[in-house]
Amino acid sequence: MQKNTIRPVEPADNRAMASVIRRVMTEFGAVGEGYSINDPEVDAICQNYRGNGYAFFVLEQNGQVTGGGGIAPLQGGEAGTCELRKMYILPEARGQGWGRKLLEICLQAARGNGYRTCYLETLNRMQPAQHLYRSFGFKPLDGPLGQTGHNSCDAWYALRL
């Protein structure tokens, strides 16, 4: 019997989640300068998503972390704005509705933390992700918000919560 769940990140998930992030970003050619694959938090997700205004969740399938995503205050952004960060799902876990469930949980966490806007950055070549975001009401923006340092991203979205 398969056991699939989305749960809060734990310290033991750091290595697996870093692997998910690196594998998916490499799959989409999102390596090099200006991509979140280089963020120091990648290797310590659990420790970097603790405290007020932060939340991170992992998708676990049969004891293996196959995806995750979280929210955090938007660096250099307006008060009341969070950023959807590090939301990636491995290819073998896609197409099963897990992205939708993970995004719902992240947005619930954003609302629960008092955020009024959720912002995200992505790539034009990540069309399935953009379709998911639009289906939740995210609106495309003309340019980036805040100071994330991810200047290689070329698609930006925001959602009023």
N, C-alpha and C positions, 0 to 999 in steps of 0.2 A: 504494500500500500504506500502510495506516494504521500509525503508530507511537504506541503508548500505553505509558506507563511511570509508575511512582511512584518518585521519587528525592529525595535530600536537597535542601533549598532552597539556592539560590545567590543572591548579591547581585542579579543581574539579574532575579530573580523578584519583587522587592519590589513594584514597581508593579502587576504582574499579580495578585499575591496580594491586595494591598489592594483591588483592583477586585472580585475574587471575593467577598471578605468583605463589602464594602459592598453589592454587588448582592444577595447572598443575604439578608443581614440586612434590607435594605429590602424584599425580597420578602415577608418574614415580619413586617413591621411592627416590627422590633427596632431602632428608631432613637430617639434622645433619651437622656435621662439614665438611667444604670443599665444600659446595654448595652455589650457589648465592642466595638461598632463605634467607640466613642470612645476606646479604649485607644491610647496613644501608639505601642505596638508595631505597630499595624496597618500603618503606613507603612514599617517597617523590620524585617520579620519575620526576615530572615536574621540580622541583627545581634543581635536579641533572643533568638534560640534557639541561641546558641553556648555552649559550656562544659559542664561536668559537670552532668548532670541535665536537660539541655535537648535536644530534637530536634524538627525540623520537616521535613515531607515535602510535596512538591507532586505533583499528578497532572498530567501533561503528555500532551496528545493532539494529534498532528500539529503539534507545535511550539508549542502554546498551553497555558498553564496554565489548567486548568478546575476545580481544586480543591486542597485541602490540609488539613493538620492537624498538630498537634504535641503534645508534652508538655513540662511544666515543673514545678518544685516548686510545690506549692500555697501561695500567699501566706498567711501566718498560720495554716497548717495544721500538723498533726503531722508529725514527721520520718518519712520513709518513704512519704509520700503525694504523688503527683503529680496534676496536673490535665490532663485532655485539653482542649486549647485550640484555638480558631480552626479547627475542622474544618467546612469548608463545601465543597460541590460545586455547580457551576452546573447549572441545570435540564437543559441539553442533555447533560450527562454522567451524569445520574442513571439508575437502573434498569438499570445494566449491571454491577453488582457491584463498582464502584470504591470505594464507601463501606466495604464489608466489607473489601476488600483494604487500604485506607488505615488503617482501625481496627486490623486485625491487625498492620500494621507499627508503628503507634504503640504498641500494647501490647507488642510485642517490644522496642521501644526502652525502654519503662518498666521491663520486667523486667531488661533489660540494664544499666540504670542503678541497679538495686538497689531500686526502689520495691516496696512491699508492697501498696499500695492505689492505685487510680486513681479519681479523682473527676471529675465533670463537672457543668456547669450548662447547662440548655437551657430551652426554652419548651414549655408544654403544646400549643401550636398546631403544633409541629414533630413531628407524630406519626410520620412515616416514620423520622426520626432516633431517636426513642425506641424504636421497634420494633427498629431495628438494635442499639441499646445493650442492650436486654433480651435479644436473641438471643445476645449474648456473655456474658450472666450478670450484667450490671449490675443492681443492686437499687435501687429508688427509696428516697429518704430523705425524712424529714419536713421538713427544712429545710436551709439551706446550711451548708457547712463553710468554714473559712478566712475570709479577708478579701479577696475578689476585687474588691469594689466593684460587682459586677453585681447590684444589688438589684432589678432589674426582671425577672430570671429567676424562673420559678415552678415549675421542675422540677429536681430534683437527684438524682444517681445516684452509686453507688460500686461498685467491683469489687475484690474481694480478688485479688491477683495471686499 
